[in-house]
Amino acid sequence: MSDVVNIPKQPRLAVCEDYTELRRQGIEYLKQLGSALWTDYNIHDPGITLLELLCYAETEIGYKAGFRVQDLIAPYPGRLSSTELQALYEAQGFYTARNILTVNPWTARDYRKLLIDVLGVRNAWLRCKDCACGITLYADCKSSTLGYKKTEHPVRIRGFYDVRIELDEHPADGDIGSGKVLTVFPVPASGGAHRATLEMRFPQPHVAAERIPQLHALLQEDCILQSITVDAISGRRGQPVDVPAQQLYPALHRPLFVTMRLTFRENPAAAEATITLSDLPIRVWYREDADRKAITLAMLREVLADVSAGGGMARYLRMLRRAAATTADVEAVLHAHRNLAEDFCTIGTVPMEDIAVCADIGMRADADIERVLGEAYWRISQYFNPSVQFRSLFEMLDEGFVSESIFNGPALDHGFIRDADLDASEMKTVLYASDVINILMDIDGIERVSNLTLARYDENGKLVESQPWELQVTEGSLPRLYIHGSKVLVFKNELPFLPDPDELHDALQLHRGLEAKNKSVQTRNDFPVPSGSYVDNTSSYPLQYSLPDTYGLSPHGLPESVGTARKGQAKQLAGYLLVFEQLLSVYLGQLRHFRDLLSIDASISQSYFPGMLTETQLRGVSALYDAVTEPELLALLETPASWTARRNLMLDHMLARFAESFSDYALMLYSASASRQLAAEELIEDKISFLKALPVMTRDRGKAFNYRDPSAVCSPLNISGLEQRIRTLLGMNGLAGAFTPVIGYDAVSGSWTGLWEISNGATVLLRGVEQRAASRTETARLLAAHIETAADALQEAAGLKLHAKRGHNTVELHAGDDTVLGAHPQEFSKKADAETLIADIQAFLAGMEIAETIHVVEHILLRPKNAPSADFPAGDPVLPVCLPSDCSACGEEDPYSFRLTVVLNGEEGLANHGIEFRRFAERSIRQEVPAHLGVKICWVSSAQLTEFSARYCAWLSALAEEAPDAALLHERLERVLEEFVRLKSVYPRATLHDCVDGDDENRIYLNRTII
């Protein structure tokens, strides 16, 4: 039922909207201020008339200020494009639920949701690895070393996960993860009415490469499978001879084993090659005993030798390709969402175990056998291995979930997954017959269930175990209902019936189609940005025009016949009322620019928006301003100090909405800066940068960088969430910090101008192209965009160019399209001088880059990959340890697990703010590091940071390769560890002074200075 809207008889208004209350309070103020001289407060008094006029005008301001935030932000309809409208809302800092509430996967449940969202993945599981991943290290306490020689103190590096995925069933090729390929062929003895099914059991994807190493060549996309020769179909493994024809009839009761030769070309131009597959298990399923008698070896050979796209081998190869592609996608997703000091040991498909159900079922006489059994098989398969369903945003809301619960976890593309559904899909370790009976009895049409057993089949398709009550599932395996191995006898009125296989298959497919939801990308996976209705705050009716005509301030003015004194009185009153007119104009200007007051747009450069009244709005107002310009009026209302103070307060309000505070950082910045005004301006930039990066920082605060991406090694776009948060909290803006914006007003043209400069403190190295606009705010926006473009150009090698023309050499900064963005302010007569300047600019920028370089080194990535062998006699180098001889150290024998080292410049950048700011930075870093991680902070010299960065990035480049070269990785790990263990914090110098000297400016502090 729709909400009923009523108009209250006695509305409760806010004071600012209540004319009667405003008038009452105004008269009270008059009584307090002028009661000795003014005792008549009747409505005919001109002072009361002006008071009433102001109160009425105030109700308009109060009414407009009470509109919804989205209404005050909404622009004029139709004046902005969709892109501009989106940018307008993004600049407000009011983030949607999907952007601000979702997180990088943190728990195993989060990772499971992320992986199930990958196309081709039906389910996924993560397990913390209990044993060592790869190489086992040992602590030798007597020598205080860590090595490969076995001792009584093994070191198990923690933080690894084993990941197992279940692949989606393909509509054409079947169950990809099972390795089974089913081919239906006709049985001639039945006249084509009956069909049999040949089940080929190839190795499952998780062991395919291990069982058949030569498969790699067959998996190439352009591989051509030319022929298949079946050498033998035997009744026993290891006997490559055909089963005698007279023994084929009883042999079809159990698995057979095939030896076949595959002839193929790896690509059309390659030579022929051959692979032999031995002891490939097959099973034959038939409808009647007469069909079994009619099946011959020749029929089986014909099916097995099919090399067409629909043949068993071609379908299996497609299965493996899809499995490999999906596993690669999963690996890429995992490394793109890896958490700090964690890694993935193994990633692969989960082993599957065939479980069959045998039972006698009693049905009603009117029950459809195939329909009932199809539903039964579907529900039993869901009990063995439940599917995880995606739900839409509307479904989650209808079920009563609130936004905090809906968006709790990673952002998914295909909808939302309930935690209860995810928990129900955990791999089962025990299957109970009683649960299966309960499932069957809940199906309409089934009256009784008897003689129910659960049977396990091995990888060859052989029955190995049957249990009447409960069946243990092999650890780490996924139970899968084996319908071909299941035997269900249906009774109606005590008469036995067998289902028709084709109709049963169709009924089962119908249930799968009705209850299984496809993965479709959800277009409504977030709450929409609230749309507002535009509120016109551009103008208001002047106060003067509302006065009676006798005041002489109406639009018509005074008659020409009145005297000069009377006209002077009217102008005097108009001048008096102009103060109130201007105040009301400022109030409306604030509402009109409400979106700018709360904006996180760095180009906003004022917090008061007065605006000057025009002759169109108020007749004769230009004479009352006495040649005051709008910039001069703004300067009267807002000084640079008041602007920065007000802007900081507004940004503090925005920060408080996210429970963030910059108070400690602000105190340190003010104490470290020589100018409070410069510190306040820098604080504004830092707060805006923080607010803009807030969705990413809150989502990725525990996320590590992707070390498996070779295209983004040591890239500023591929950093950990911790590093990004450190940079933003401590005001490290990169190259953007080199630009100094300069904005001024050109009185001649009546426009605002803006440009940027890059200075090394003594000389202007580059000056940007001037930007010009009608308002200061628009100029600041243009300048901010220009600075962003220039910063990108500076990172390009061809950005700085030497332009020579007629003996004049200039140094210019060019964009990618060769647009000139800026230049050095002077020209050079010698080309060599201009080239020297380019080198100086590049050195200056490189110095800025190394000054703000941060490395968050995860010790788990420094683990050895090569054990001692013929190629590496000593194995990979390991981190040093410091152990007591009795091995009583508490965790010191393991330098890899959950440990970080943060490397920063101790001579430039942050270090220039003083030792106290450095201590504040250390405290901030430790507060931001997840509580379970141990962190060491090193403030190294610029030279050592440069050397370590070069070695560290070279090692990461080798590690990021798809198939890292072992020798290269060993050599680069050795080099990076050689420098890593030498990292040493540097401190400012101090000197000793005696009592007579008294010079104590450079005092010596423990752990803060060096002598």
Secondary structure, DSSP 8 states (H G I E B T S, - for coil): --------SS----GGG-HHHHHHHHHHHHHHHHTTT-----TTSHHHHHHHHHHHHHHHHHHHHTS-HHHHH---TTSS-HHHHHHHHHTTT---HHHHT--S--SHHHHHHHHHTSTTEEEEEEEE--S-SS--EEEETTTTEEESS--S-EE----EEEEEEEE-EETTTEEGGG-EEEEEEE-GGGTTS-EEEEEEE---HHHHHHH-TTHHHHTSTT-EEEEEEEEEEESSTT--S---HHHHHHHTTS-EEEEEEEEEESSTTS-EEEEEEEEEEEEEE-SSHHHHHH--HHHHHHHHT--STTSHHHHHHHHHHHHHHHHHHHHHHHHHT-BTT-EEEEEEE--EEEEEEEEEEEE-TT--HHHHHHHHHHHHHHHHS-----B-HHHHHHTT--HHHHTSS---SS-B--HHHHHHTS--SEEEHHHHHHHHHTSTTEEEEEEEEEEEE-TTS-EEEEESSEEE--TT-EEEE-TTT-EEEEEETTEEE---HHHHHHHHHHHHHHH-------S--S-----------S----SGGGS-GGGS-STT---TTS-HHHHHHHHHHHHHHHHHHHHHHHHHHHHHTHHHHT---TT---S-------TTTSTTHHHHHTS--HHHHHHHH--HHHHHHHHHHHHHHHHHTTT---HHHHHHHHHH-S-HHHHHHHHHHHHHHHHHHHHHHHHSTTB---TT-GGGTT-TTS--HHHHHHHHHTT--GGGGGEEEEEEEETTTTEEEEEEEEE-SSSEEEEE--EEESSHHHHHHHHHHHHHHHHHHHTSTTSEEEEEETTEEEEEEE-TT--EEEE-SS-BSSHHHHHHHHHHHHHHHHHHHHHT--EEEEGGGGS----S-SS-TT-S--------TT---SSTT-SSTTEEEEEEESSSGGGGG-HHHHHHHHHHHHHHS-TT-EEEEEEE-HHHHHHHHHHHHHHHHHHTSSS--HHHHHHHHHHHHHHHTT------B-----TTT---TT---TTT-B-
